[in-house]
Amino acid sequence: MSIRRLPSELIDRIAAGEVVERPASALKELVENALDAGACSVSVRLSAGGLELIEVVDDGCGMSPGDMRLALERHATSKLPDESIDRIASFGFRGEALPSIASVSRLTLESRPRGQDGWRIAVDHGAPAGDGPAALPPGSRVRVEDLFGKVPARRKFLRSPRSEYGAALDAVRRLAMARADVAFSLEHDGRRILSLQPAEPPQRVAELLTHELEQHGVGIDCNRNGLALTGVVSLPTFNRGAADQQFLFVNNRPVKDRVLVGALRAAYRDLLARDRHPIAALFLDLPLDEVDVNVHPAKTEVRFRDPAAVRGLIVGGLRAALDEASQRSAARTQAAAPVMWTSSETYALDRPPRAIDFSDLPQRWAPAAFARGAPSLVREEAALFDHAPAARAEPAHAEVPKFPLGVARGQVAATYIVAEAEDGLVIVDQHAAHERLVLERMRAAREGQGIARQTLLMPEVVDLDEPDCDRLEGAIADLAELGLDLERFGPSSMLVRSTPAALGKPDVKQLLADLAAEIAEMGGPLALRDRLDHVAATIACHGSVRAGRVLSVAEMNALLREMEVTPRSGQCNHGRPTWVKLGHGEIEKLFGRR
């Protein structure tokens, strides 16, 4: 079989398969071109999620007719004035986006530099379709219609217009966060979706993420060795079932990088259940020569020169910020409304009336109707408490000390502690709270005295691939701190002398294989820490105060005081809140006082 050169049209379609995966990919490339052109305002218009129409209008520098023709050729760009591909500051640099999009759609490019006339060039699925003068303000307008119209094999793999619209909206949001100084607007099928004016980065993030993050978010601002991390993350108790609200940026470039995602997950280790995810918008700034963005045509992946330093900054910075806010609980409280609570009227209707003997009731308490013996007027609301409280409450007239979680007043259902604070009513889940306290005690003891080791009677030799052995050998010191003592035993073997005692009798071969894979992906032996934390969390769960146990007031207050000084006490080991508060204002709303 002879080797032949591929036609240029086929080459463009192959390139388009890497750059233009779906309408959102084409939209991302066009908006990035507008931002690189110095636009102060970017307007996007979509139809059918971008399947029928994508239009991007900007007020950037514009292009001359000659530059427009050149821009439609592959690997032609204005963003690399020299060959410094290792110091890229622009969004785009490969010169592939416009020709790739033009090869799989009907593309109309209009542009006008300031002080010059406008020009238009049309391309129909890679074939020239005419050009001529165009009337438009300074800047550029790009229309993409019938995307993949002549590539049915690609078109049939696209999702529904609604799904494609969701991906396009996500792309615009990420770029709008990256460039808070630029105005953005988005219109879909004639409906205005976004209208953003230039703002400071925190304000732009607040506009694009859930407004509840202002109340349940934690600000991040840390620096280390020339690296800077800023942004906002949610409290562990304010989480989601999907990782669709995590926005990560490197030098203001939206990315989806494994190192960053893994570091974010590690920062929330033992604070969230495995199937829950935090909300985050993180901006990492580092020198241009410390990151390589020339990894994939989509430009969403990067490579760091020192991934361990990046990961350490993110994990350390987030853990420090979360620890400072660790007593906060972010249960999703709803606006207080009487209809959401059982009122005296609904309570009476839900339960049938019951005759009550008022013979022992003091006469001065009885209404006139009772004195006349009118049993038909007797209602359940007049009944006294049928059951005594599970624990004796503090005197109601006692002064409330200035404790963040207040003073215990009683116990409900032998599960929830009710406390009175200066600014409201606090309800504590006694099992969830004590579970976190026990775990933090175990962790402090482990860090203070070191992890107990279980020395193997006969050291075990584990055979692995040589690259895995190399990774484990490089992490021997870190693993020793976690109670796992290793030695290199030949090119493709490791010798295990001891394991952490808390793991019991682990499968040593599987443990080392998991650790090697973890180091390869994340740059550190997280798997062993996760196993130890999982064991500690299990022990803490079984050794904690259970729901259903009656506590004395002294025990309840002791639990509240320890919660106030224990890190991460606002959530249990599974990410659920340990306490919620009902403020005085909300209580007044419940009773119609305001």
VEXTI-706137 format. One line per 8 residues: number of its first residue (from 1); for each residue y, z, x of C-alpha. Coordinates in nm, 2 decimals. Layout:
NUM = Y:Z:X; ...
//
This chain:
1 = 0.00:0.00:0.00; 0.33:-0.11:0.15; 0.64:0.11:0.17; 0.95:-0.02:-0.02; 1.31:0.09:-0.07; 1.38:0.22:-0.42; 1.65:0.05:-0.63; 1.98:0.23:-0.63
9 = 1.96:0.28:-1.01; 1.62:0.46:-0.97; 1.76:0.67:-0.69; 2.04:0.78:-0.91; 1.80:0.88:-1.19; 1.58:1.07:-0.94; 1.89:1.26:-0.82; 2.00:1.32:-1.18
17 = 1.67:1.49:-1.24; 1.77:1.76:-0.99; 2.14:1.79:-1.08; 2.14:1.72:-1.45; 1.86:1.93:-1.60; 2.02:1.97:-1.94; 2.36:1.93:-2.10; 2.46:2.27:-1.97
25 = 2.40:2.15:-1.61; 2.62:1.85:-1.66; 2.89:2.07:-1.82; 2.87:2.31:-1.53; 2.93:2.03:-1.28; 3.22:1.88:-1.46; 3.40:2.22:-1.51; 3.34:2.30:-1.14
33 = 3.51:1.96:-1.05; 3.80:2.06:-1.26; 3.84:2.40:-1.09; 3.81:2.24:-0.75; 4.09:2.00:-0.85; 4.32:2.30:-0.88; 4.33:2.31:-1.26; 4.52:2.59:-1.43
41 = 4.37:2.51:-1.77; 4.03:2.37:-1.86; 3.94:2.26:-2.21; 3.58:2.18:-2.31; 3.46:2.01:-2.63; 3.10:1.98:-2.73; 2.90:1.81:-3.00; 2.54:1.90:-3.09
49 = 2.52:2.14:-2.80; 2.63:1.86:-2.56; 2.35:1.62:-2.65; 2.60:1.39:-2.83; 2.92:1.47:-2.65; 3.06:1.67:-2.35; 3.43:1.64:-2.29; 3.62:1.83:-2.01
57 = 3.99:1.80:-1.98; 4.19:1.97:-1.70; 4.54:1.97:-1.56; 4.44:1.94:-1.19; 4.56:1.71:-0.92; 4.41:1.39:-1.07; 4.27:1.09:-0.89; 4.40:0.74:-0.80
65 = 4.19:0.44:-0.92; 4.05:0.40:-0.58; 3.94:0.76:-0.56; 3.79:0.74:-0.90; 3.57:0.44:-0.80; 3.46:0.63:-0.49; 3.39:0.94:-0.68; 3.12:0.75:-0.88
73 = 2.93:0.67:-0.56; 2.67:0.91:-0.43; 2.76:1.15:-0.15; 3.13:1.08:-0.18; 3.35:1.39:-0.21; 3.69:1.53:-0.12; 3.56:1.88:-0.07; 3.43:1.85:0.29
81 = 3.73:1.74:0.49; 3.52:1.80:0.81; 3.16:1.86:0.88; 3.18:2.24:0.83; 2.90:2.26:0.58; 2.84:2.62:0.67; 3.18:2.73:0.56; 3.20:2.60:0.20
89 = 3.47:2.75:-0.02; 3.47:2.50:-0.31; 3.22:2.49:-0.60; 3.10:2.14:-0.53; 3.04:1.96:-0.20; 2.74:1.73:-0.23; 2.91:1.44:-0.41; 2.62:1.39:-0.65
97 = 2.73:1.52:-0.98; 2.94:1.23:-1.13; 2.71:0.94:-1.02; 2.41:1.14:-1.14; 2.56:1.21:-1.48; 2.68:0.85:-1.51; 2.33:0.72:-1.44; 2.18:0.89:-1.75
105 = 2.47:0.87:-2.00; 2.78:0.68:-2.12; 3.05:0.83:-1.90; 3.42:0.77:-1.93; 3.64:0.90:-1.65; 4.02:0.91:-1.70; 4.26:1.05:-1.45; 4.62:1.05:-1.36
113 = 4.79:1.21:-1.05; 5.14:1.35:-1.10; 5.40:1.08:-1.07; 5.15:0.80:-1.11; 5.00:0.60:-1.40; 4.66:0.69:-1.55; 4.34:0.49:-1.51; 4.01:0.47:-1.69
121 = 3.66:0.38:-1.57; 3.36:0.35:-1.80; 2.99:0.35:-1.69; 2.69:0.30:-1.93; 2.38:0.46:-1.79; 2.46:0.35:-1.44; 2.60:0.00:-1.52; 2.98:-0.06:-1.50
129 = 3.13:-0.09:-1.86; 3.49:-0.17:-1.78; 3.81:-0.01:-1.65; 4.18:-0.03:-1.72; 4.50:0.18:-1.78; 4.49:0.51:-1.96; 4.75:0.73:-2.12; 4.70:1.10:-2.06
137 = 4.89:1.39:-1.91; 4.85:1.46:-1.54; 4.50:1.57:-1.47; 4.15:1.43:-1.56; 3.94:1.38:-1.87; 3.57:1.32:-1.86; 3.36:1.22:-2.16; 2.98:1.22:-2.15
145 = 2.81:1.07:-2.45; 2.44:1.01:-2.54; 2.31:1.21:-2.25; 1.95:1.09:-2.16; 1.98:0.83:-2.43; 1.79:0.58:-2.22; 1.56:0.83:-2.07; 1.33:0.93:-2.36
153 = 1.09:1.11:-2.14; 1.36:1.35:-2.04; 1.53:1.36:-2.38; 1.21:1.48:-2.56; 1.18:1.78:-2.34; 1.53:1.91:-2.43; 1.56:2.19:-2.68; 1.73:2.21:-3.01
161 = 2.11:2.16:-3.03; 2.15:2.53:-3.10; 1.95:2.63:-2.78; 2.14:2.37:-2.57; 2.47:2.50:-2.70; 2.37:2.86:-2.60; 2.30:2.74:-2.25; 2.63:2.55:-2.23
169 = 2.82:2.86:-2.36; 2.66:3.07:-2.09; 2.77:2.82:-1.82; 3.13:2.83:-1.94; 3.13:3.21:-1.96; 3.01:3.24:-1.60; 3.27:3.00:-1.47; 3.54:3.17:-1.68
177 = 3.45:3.50:-1.52; 3.45:3.35:-1.17; 3.80:3.21:-1.22; 3.99:3.47:-1.43; 4.32:3.30:-1.32; 4.24:2.98:-1.51; 4.28:2.94:-1.89; 3.96:2.82:-2.07
185 = 3.90:2.69:-2.42; 3.57:2.58:-2.57; 3.52:2.39:-2.90; 3.18:2.31:-3.05; 3.13:2.08:-3.34; 3.50:2.13:-3.44; 3.49:2.51:-3.42; 3.69:2.70:-3.16
193 = 3.46:2.93:-2.97; 3.66:3.06:-2.67; 4.03:3.07:-2.61; 4.10:3.26:-2.28; 4.44:3.30:-2.11; 4.47:3.37:-1.74; 4.40:3.74:-1.68; 4.29:3.99:-1.41
201 = 3.91:3.99:-1.34; 3.84:4.32:-1.52; 4.02:4.20:-1.83; 3.84:3.87:-1.83; 3.50:4.04:-1.80; 3.59:4.27:-2.09; 3.68:3.97:-2.30; 3.35:3.79:-2.23
209 = 3.11:4.08:-2.24; 3.05:4.32:-2.52; 3.36:4.53:-2.61; 3.13:4.84:-2.60; 3.11:4.81:-2.23; 3.46:4.95:-2.20; 3.32:5.28:-2.33; 2.97:5.26:-2.19
217 = 3.03:5.08:-1.86; 3.07:5.21:-1.50; 3.32:5.04:-1.26; 3.19:4.93:-0.92; 3.41:4.91:-0.61; 3.25:4.96:-0.26; 3.27:4.81:0.09; 3.04:4.81:0.38
225 = 3.05:4.62:0.71; 3.27:4.34:0.59; 3.09:4.31:0.25; 3.27:4.40:-0.07; 3.12:4.46:-0.42; 3.32:4.49:-0.73; 3.25:4.46:-1.11; 3.11:4.67:-1.39
233 = 2.76:4.77:-1.50; 2.63:4.95:-1.81; 2.51:5.30:-1.83; 2.13:5.31:-1.83; 2.12:5.42:-2.19; 2.33:5.11:-2.28; 2.07:4.84:-2.22; 1.92:4.52:-2.36
241 = 1.57:4.38:-2.42; 1.66:4.07:-2.22; 1.84:4.01:-1.89; 2.08:3.76:-2.05; 2.39:3.97:-1.99; 2.37:3.98:-1.61; 2.64:3.78:-1.44; 2.62:3.77:-1.06
249 = 2.88:3.60:-0.83; 2.89:3.53:-0.46; 3.24:3.45:-0.33; 3.33:3.38:-0.70; 3.04:3.13:-0.73; 2.80:3.20:-1.02; 2.45:3.24:-0.88; 2.10:3.33:-0.99
257 = 1.96:3.48:-0.67; 1.64:3.68:-0.63; 1.79:3.92:-0.38; 2.08:4.01:-0.61; 1.86:4.03:-0.92; 1.60:4.24:-0.73; 1.87:4.47:-0.59; 2.01:4.52:-0.94
265 = 1.67:4.61:-1.07; 1.61:4.85:-0.78; 1.94:5.03:-0.85; 1.81:5.11:-1.20; 1.47:5.21:-1.09; 1.35:5.52:-1.28; 1.65:5.50:-1.50; 1.52:5.22:-1.73
273 = 1.19:5.13:-1.89; 1.04:4.81:-1.73; 1.11:4.61:-2.05; 1.48:4.70:-2.07; 1.77:4.55:-1.87; 2.12:4.66:-1.79; 2.44:4.46:-1.86; 2.62:4.37:-1.54
281 = 2.90:4.16:-1.40; 2.90:4.19:-1.02; 3.12:4.01:-0.77; 3.00:4.00:-0.40; 3.25:3.89:-0.14; 3.14:3.82:0.22; 3.24:3.59:0.51; 3.16:3.22:0.45
289 = 2.94:3.20:0.75; 2.72:3.49:0.62; 2.59:3.29:0.32; 2.44:2.94:0.29; 2.51:2.77:-0.05; 2.35:2.44:0.05; 2.00:2.54:-0.08; 1.96:2.34:-0.40
297 = 2.15:2.06:-0.57; 2.23:2.28:-0.87; 2.41:2.52:-0.62; 2.29:2.83:-0.81; 2.08:2.96:-0.53; 2.21:3.10:-0.20; 2.06:3.24:0.12; 2.21:3.54:0.31
305 = 2.21:3.58:0.68; 2.14:3.95:0.64; 1.98:4.00:0.30; 1.89:4.36:0.38; 2.26:4.45:0.42; 2.35:4.28:0.09; 2.07:4.45:-0.09; 2.16:4.79:0.06
313 = 2.52:4.75:-0.05; 2.43:4.67:-0.41; 2.16:4.94:-0.44; 2.37:5.20:-0.27; 2.69:5.11:-0.45; 2.54:5.10:-0.79; 2.33:5.42:-0.74; 2.64:5.61:-0.63
321 = 2.85:5.49:-0.92; 2.57:5.57:-1.17; 2.51:5.91:-1.02; 2.88:5.99:-1.07; 2.84:5.91:-1.44; 2.49:6.04:-1.47; 2.57:6.31:-1.72; 2.71:6.05:-1.96
329 = 2.50:5.93:-2.25; 2.56:5.60:-2.41; 2.36:5.61:-2.73; 2.47:5.33:-2.96; 2.67:5.54:-3.21; 2.78:5.37:-3.53; 3.10:5.43:-3.71; 3.08:5.74:-3.92
337 = 3.07:5.65:-4.29; 2.96:5.88:-4.58; 2.74:5.60:-4.72; 2.52:5.63:-4.41; 2.45:6.00:-4.47; 2.28:6.18:-4.75; 2.55:6.33:-4.97; 2.51:6.60:-5.23
345 = 2.50:6.35:-5.51; 2.23:6.13:-5.36; 2.03:6.43:-5.25; 2.03:6.56:-5.61; 1.92:6.22:-5.75; 1.64:6.18:-5.49; 1.48:6.51:-5.58; 1.41:6.63:-5.94
353 = 1.59:6.95:-6.06; 1.40:7.28:-6.03; 1.45:7.59:-6.24; 1.57:7.88:-6.03; 1.56:8.25:-6.10; 1.92:8.39:-6.07; 1.82:8.73:-6.19; 1.88:8.87:-5.84
361 = 2.20:8.68:-5.78; 2.51:8.90:-5.79; 2.70:8.86:-6.11; 3.03:8.77:-5.94; 2.86:8.47:-5.78; 2.72:8.32:-6.10; 2.93:8.07:-6.30; 3.00:8.13:-6.66
369 = 2.74:7.88:-6.76; 2.48:8.07:-6.58; 2.59:8.39:-6.75; 2.54:8.22:-7.08; 2.19:8.12:-6.97; 2.22:7.74:-6.95; 1.92:7.63:-6.74; 2.00:7.26:-6.80
377 = 2.30:7.30:-6.57; 2.10:7.44:-6.29; 2.08:7.21:-5.99; 1.90:7.20:-5.66; 2.23:7.23:-5.48; 2.26:7.59:-5.57; 1.93:7.69:-5.40; 1.93:7.91:-5.10
385 = 1.76:7.81:-4.78; 1.38:7.79:-4.82; 1.31:7.84:-4.45; 1.46:8.05:-4.18; 1.59:7.86:-3.88; 1.34:7.81:-3.59; 1.56:8.00:-3.35; 1.84:8.25:-3.40
393 = 2.18:8.09:-3.38; 2.48:8.22:-3.19; 2.73:8.39:-3.42; 2.94:8.12:-3.58; 3.27:8.31:-3.50; 3.20:8.33:-3.13; 3.44:8.15:-2.90; 3.31:7.82:-2.77
401 = 3.30:7.83:-2.39; 3.44:7.53:-2.21; 3.11:7.37:-2.13; 3.07:6.99:-2.14; 2.76:7.02:-2.36; 2.88:7.32:-2.55; 2.69:7.63:-2.65; 2.36:7.63:-2.84
409 = 2.39:7.71:-3.21; 2.03:7.65:-3.31; 1.73:7.42:-3.31; 1.63:7.15:-3.56; 1.27:7.05:-3.63; 1.17:7.24:-3.31; 1.27:6.93:-3.12; 1.65:6.89:-3.11
417 = 1.90:7.15:-2.98; 2.23:7.17:-3.18; 2.52:7.28:-2.97; 2.89:7.32:-3.04; 3.14:7.18:-2.79; 3.52:7.20:-2.79; 3.55:6.84:-2.91; 3.25:6.81:-3.14
425 = 2.88:6.86:-3.21; 2.62:6.79:-2.95; 2.25:6.71:-3.03; 2.00:6.72:-2.74; 1.64:6.59:-2.73; 1.48:6.89:-2.56; 1.17:6.70:-2.43; 1.37:6.40:-2.30
433 = 1.63:6.62:-2.13; 1.37:6.85:-1.97; 1.16:6.55:-1.85; 1.46:6.43:-1.65; 1.53:6.77:-1.51; 1.17:6.82:-1.39; 1.17:6.47:-1.23; 1.50:6.54:-1.04
441 = 1.36:6.87:-0.91; 1.05:6.69:-0.78; 1.26:6.42:-0.62; 1.49:6.68:-0.45; 1.19:6.87:-0.32; 1.03:6.55:-0.19; 1.34:6.44:-0.01; 1.40:6.79:0.13
449 = 1.05:6.87:0.25; 0.91:6.52:0.30; 0.63:6.35:0.11; 0.29:6.52:0.14; 0.04:6.30:0.32; -0.33:6.27:0.26; -0.49:6.19:0.60; -0.80:5.96:0.57
457 = -1.12:6.10:0.72; -1.19:5.76:0.86; -0.89:5.53:0.91; -0.93:5.22:0.69; -0.89:4.87:0.83; -0.73:4.62:0.59; -0.75:4.25:0.65; -0.44:4.05:0.54
465 = -0.27:3.72:0.63; -0.09:3.73:0.96; 0.26:3.69:0.80; 0.19:3.98:0.57; 0.09:4.19:0.87; 0.41:4.09:1.04; 0.61:4.21:0.74; 0.43:4.54:0.72
473 = 0.46:4.60:1.09; 0.84:4.55:1.06; 0.85:4.82:0.79; 0.62:5.08:0.95; 0.91:5.33:1.00; 1.02:5.30:0.63; 0.66:5.33:0.51; 0.60:5.64:0.72
481 = 0.89:5.81:0.54; 0.71:5.75:0.22; 0.38:5.90:0.34; 0.20:5.58:0.44; 0.11:5.57:0.81; 0.01:5.22:0.94; -0.07:5.06:1.27; -0.11:4.70:1.37
489 = -0.48:4.63:1.43; -0.51:4.28:1.56; -0.34:3.96:1.44; -0.45:3.98:1.08; -0.54:4.35:1.02; -0.36:4.68:0.96; -0.50:5.02:1.02; -0.42:5.28:0.75
497 = -0.43:5.65:0.87; -0.28:5.83:0.57; -0.15:5.77:0.22; 0.09:5.96:0.00; -0.10:6.25:-0.15; 0.07:6.20:-0.49; -0.12:5.87:-0.53; -0.46:6.03:-0.52
505 = -0.72:5.77:-0.41; -0.54:5.44:-0.43; -0.68:5.09:-0.37; -0.55:5.07:-0.01; -0.60:4.69:0.03; -0.42:4.62:-0.30; -0.14:4.86:-0.21; -0.08:4.69:0.12
513 = -0.09:4.34:-0.04; 0.16:4.45:-0.30; 0.39:4.60:-0.04; 0.38:4.29:0.18; 0.47:4.07:-0.13; 0.75:4.31:-0.22; 0.89:4.30:0.13; 0.88:3.92:0.13
521 = 1.07:3.90:-0.20; 1.31:4.19:-0.18; 1.33:4.28:0.19; 1.21:4.63:0.14; 0.89:4.83:0.04; 1.00:4.91:-0.31; 0.64:4.90:-0.45; 0.55:5.23:-0.29
529 = 0.86:5.40:-0.40; 0.80:5.27:-0.75; 0.44:5.41:-0.74; 0.56:5.75:-0.62; 0.84:5.76:-0.88; 0.59:5.65:-1.15; 0.36:5.94:-1.05; 0.64:6.18:-1.04
537 = 0.77:6.06:-1.38; 0.42:6.10:-1.53; 0.39:6.45:-1.40; 0.74:6.53:-1.52; 0.66:6.40:-1.87; 0.34:6.62:-1.90; 0.51:6.92:-1.75; 0.82:6.92:-1.96
545 = 0.91:7.12:-2.28; 0.74:6.93:-2.56; 0.88:6.84:-2.89; 0.77:7.10:-3.15; 0.82:7.40:-2.92; 1.05:7.67:-3.05; 1.31:7.78:-2.79; 1.52:8.09:-2.78
553 = 1.89:8.06:-2.77; 1.89:8.17:-2.40; 1.64:7.90:-2.32; 1.85:7.64:-2.50; 2.16:7.74:-2.32; 1.98:7.74:-1.98; 1.87:7.39:-2.05; 2.22:7.27:-2.14
561 = 2.37:7.43:-1.82; 2.11:7.27:-1.60; 2.17:6.93:-1.76; 2.54:6.96:-1.67; 2.47:6.98:-1.30; 2.17:6.75:-1.27; 2.21:6.39:-1.16; 2.12:6.13:-1.42
569 = 2.06:6.38:-1.69; 2.23:6.16:-1.95; 1.90:5.96:-1.99; 1.53:6.04:-1.97; 1.30:5.87:-1.72; 1.25:5.58:-1.97; 1.62:5.50:-2.02; 1.66:5.67:-2.36
577 = 1.96:5.90:-2.41; 1.90:6.28:-2.38; 2.20:6.38:-2.59; 2.45:6.24:-2.84; 2.78:6.37:-2.96; 2.95:6.36:-3.29; 3.32:6.42:-3.24; 3.54:6.62:-3.47
585 = 3.71:6.31:-3.60; 3.37:6.15:-3.69; 3.27:6.47:-3.87; 3.59:6.46:-4.07; 3.53:6.10:-4.17; 3.18:6.20:-4.30; 3.34:6.45:-4.54; 3.63:6.22:-4.63
593 = 3.90:6.44:-4.46; 4.05:6.14:-4.28
//
